[in-house]
Amino acid sequence: MSNIKTALAEIKRGSAELIGEDRLKSALEAWFANGTEWKLKAGFDPTAPDLHLGHTVLLSKLAAAQRFGARVQFLIGDFTATIGDPTGKSQTRKILSADEVSANAETYRDQVFKVLDPTKTEIVFNSAWLSQLGAGGLIALARELSVARMLERDDFEKRYKSQTPIAISEFLYPLLQGYDSVHLKSDMELGGNDQKFNLLMGRHLQKSYGVAEQAVMTMPLLEGLDGVQKMSKSLGNYVGLTESAETMFGKILSISDDQMWRWYELLSFKTLDEIAAIRSGVASGAIHPKKAKDDLAIELVTRYHGAGAGEAAAAEFARVHSAGELPSAMEEFVFDAPVWIGKAAVDAKLVATTSELRRMIQSRAIKINGETVCEFDVKLSIGEYVAQVGKRKFARIKVI
């Protein structure tokens, strides 16, 4: 029983809600009694090719469950992606082409096994069974839910009241996601807390089709570097999985000490007892908060960049930011003379826009060859320069 209690605590840690806990307990009891695996489903629509740490909250939870008998059904929604998940959307989504879906799906395949155990993971595509449903199967599925029940969804209700168009195909999305659970006979499904309606649809349809109802666990959305809004590339508060080890390390170190514990809970593979010991050490003064944050950054960088990458990024960070030296590797950009600093900074990806550059200049956060830039209309003549924005962004600028 103590094993089951420990497993439940590790699986539930950081979660927003667990519905059908008895189903999960039964699965764990069978695992500890005779090694019977249980099926844990998580669906990913391949709608964006760029992944960040916010996307890995579910992956980390799946990996934790694999230690306690879960066989992960990593479902790539290549069929449902052609409809578009309406969750949180104020208008009908743009339909993705088959080529876009295929290319984005490869991004997931490249990243997933940096977190999950491949021997305990099945990658499945829901086009394999949904494309076989046919008109009759789809009509039978649509009979399982009323329009009134569908309009209970917050986003649908708001759009209906505001007379914003809702495509009939969008009503099909949660039904098809639920049918995935029927076909896979999932014991449990995991998703973001904004997906609760869709996840519960799986339970509803499993019952209708005579399949044991799955447990449902929802996870919170990870706050970004600002500690307030959810991690998002469009908000610029993200840590990208394909960013360099040094950039990833520096960004993780920039989060607040309070936010660090949230990231430990949702992203670290350390056990609850290990995290509690670290937190106690920080509280007592035995462990410096920066040391705890360094360890978290090293763990995450190593996971996505390979053995030794975390320690190397930590050493580079200390060399650049503590010793005040330049990074050992910087991307070089070449321009014709003279070049306006705004064009150079945007093209070198040091800032997103010239408006951002103006703000950075006003806050004295732009340096050229170590000298603070104070004017917006500076032009660089022939020569080689090191441009720096803030503490973490560097580039070599060559003007010819």
Secondary structure by P-SEA (a helix, b strand, c coil): caaaaaaaaaaacccccccaaaaaaaaaaaaaacbbbbbbbbbbcccccccccccaaaaaaaaaaaacccccccccaaaaaaaccccccccccccccaaaaaaaaaaaaaccccccccccbbbbbcccccccccaaaaaaaaaccccccccccaaaaaaaaacccccccccaaaaaaaaaaaaacccbbbbcccaaaaaaaaaaaaaaacccbbbbbbbcccccccccccccccccccccccccaaaaaaaaaaccccaaaaaaaccccccaaaaaaaaaaaaaccccaaaaaaaaaaaaaaaccccaaaaaaaaaaaaaccccccccbbbbbbbcccccaaaaaaaacccccaaaaaaaaaaccccccccccccccccccbbbbbbbccccbbbbbbcc
